[in-house]
Amino acid sequence: MPNSVPPSETVFFLDTNVFLQCKDLEQPPWHEITPAVHVRLMVPLTVCEEVDRLKNDGKDRRAKRARLASTRFAKILESPEQRTIVCAGKPTVTLEFGPNTDFGSKAFAGMDLSRPDSRIVAEALDYTFEEPERDIRLVTGDTFPKVLAKRLDLPFVAVTKEWLLKPENDPRDKQIQLLTEENERLKNVYASLALVAEDSVEIDLPRYLPLTEDEIAELLTATTESFPSETEGKDPRELHNYDGRVIGPGEFRLYDKSYSSWLANLRNFLAGIHILLNAAYQKSAVAFAFDNNGVRPIEDLLIELKAHGDLLLQHGNGEKERVLIQAPELPKLGLHGRAENRFWMPQQTAIHDYGEFHCMFSDPNPQKSLTYSWKEFFHNRNPEELVVRVAPVPDTVRGGMIECIVTARNLPKTVTARTKVSFIFHDENPSQRAAKILAAIKRRE
């Protein structure tokens, strides 16, 4: 015969998570969960095993909670009644150990009793077999015991968020907080620089092809028709009055020699004009942005740009570069200078001012590295941009990378950024540009 049932009593078998993740047993609203005047909180023996295993598991909150639970369990053992009073009000709440369970019973066939959660459910279920008229429920916050209890028709109470302790801080949070505070302190001591650069850029460039022999011949014919020899149709054995000057046979011979040399230079110029055009137009601007995001001016700012791979760098100011290519100079009868090729690009000049980047270089031609300085870099409404021109190494297509390295007297560490550069080339015929260059030839006065 089952024992007589007290008139108003509810038995709760507590899962391990109730002791580890929930507030103290005094705090849940037991009177809202059950109308019973006596609430018996049962500690399954499997929970005792779990708590004993976890109480020495380090210094985290779970281990601390396990040690608190173990202290509670010790007080139960010390009590003559083998139970302790949790709350003496209405309802009266007591804490005690659950009864022994025969896990070899056929009633638990099919349950994986190697799992602690399964054994806790089995202990509660076994007590319902012993005391079928009692109000017996499982209390858990985990999903697996809930599912198992539901399948076995064991009533359960789900732990609500109000029962749970506040989320535990990750042990790394304290370290992150300390590092954040240290970072803020350093901001007040040292300067701070933000460097912004594109991860990668793809640049579309022309690739001028060599002129064919027929194209060179056609351009030479058009040029000689526009600028025929000044001695053409004149007898070099006679004296000639030319622009107020008397030109003798010797001057005729010197001029004819210079004119023949000019035609040869003009042919060489046209044969290599694709090289000049590629050097002039195979460039594109790449920008790096700098911002003082600290509380102090940055002193003696030094910026080094390095080109890795098949890249070359040239100082630029963000404006479109002026390019001037001139054909060999046309000789003039009576004025015999040396006829030579000319290829000119203006040298960019940087005035050394405290409030702007100063390019520390002397050679205006493309380089593998450029260095800039700024005496005092203050806060500005907008970031400062440093614009450089990037070009491929002649006769290469692979591209490369630009590395920006920034140091300063009062920066705590070097600031770096890298931009990958790749090129897309489209072939161009230089005939039209060559014709415009030749059309700009003028006779010397």
NORZI-V861986 format. One line per field, one symbol per residue. psi: psi as a letter, one per 20 degrees, with the letter a starting at -180 (. if undefined). burial: I if it has 24 or more other C-alpha atoms within 12 Angstrom, else O. A space follows every 50 residues. Layout:
psi->???
burial->???
//
This chain:
psi->pqqqpqhnpppopprhihhhirrqiihqmhhhhqjqipooopoqhhhggg ghhihjmajrhghghhhgghgghhhghiphikqqpgpjborppqprqrrq pnijqihjpipnjipghghghhggghhhhhmhiqnpqpoqjqgghggggg hjkoqqppprhhhqrqpppphigghggghgghghghhigrrpppppqqhq qpppqqopqqqrhghggghgghghhhmrpijpjqoiiqqpooljqopahg hgggghghgghghghhghghhjhhggghhhimqqppqppppokajqqppl ppppppoqblqqqppqjiqppppopqrqppqppinnrppqqpoppqpppp poqhkrpoonrhoirqriqqpqqpgoorqrhqqppopqppqqppkrihbb qppppprqhkphrppqqppppqqopppqpjgghgghghijpqqq.
burial->OOOOOOOOIIIIIIIIIIIIIIIOIOOIOIOOOIOIIIIIIIIIIIIIOI IIOIIOOOOOIIOOIIIIIIOIIOOIOOOOOOIIIIIOOOIIIIIIIIOO IOIOOOOIOOIOOOOIIIIIIIIIIIIIOOOOOIIIIIIIIIOOIIOIIO OIOIIIIIIOOOIOIOOOOOOOOOOOOOOOOOOOOOOOOIIIIIIIIOOO OOIOIIIIIIIOOOOIOOIIOOIIOOIOIIIOOOOOOOOOOOOOOOIOOO IIOIIIOIIOIIIIIIIIIIIIIIIIIIIIIIIIIIIIIIIIIIOOIIII IIIIIIIIIIIIIIIIIOOOOOOOIIIIIIIIIIOOOOIOIOOOOOOIOO OOOOOIIIIIIOOIIIIIIIIIIIOIIIOOOOOIOIIIIIIIIIOOIOII IIIIIIIIOIIOOOIIIIIIIIIOIOOOOIIOIIIOIIOOOOOOO
//
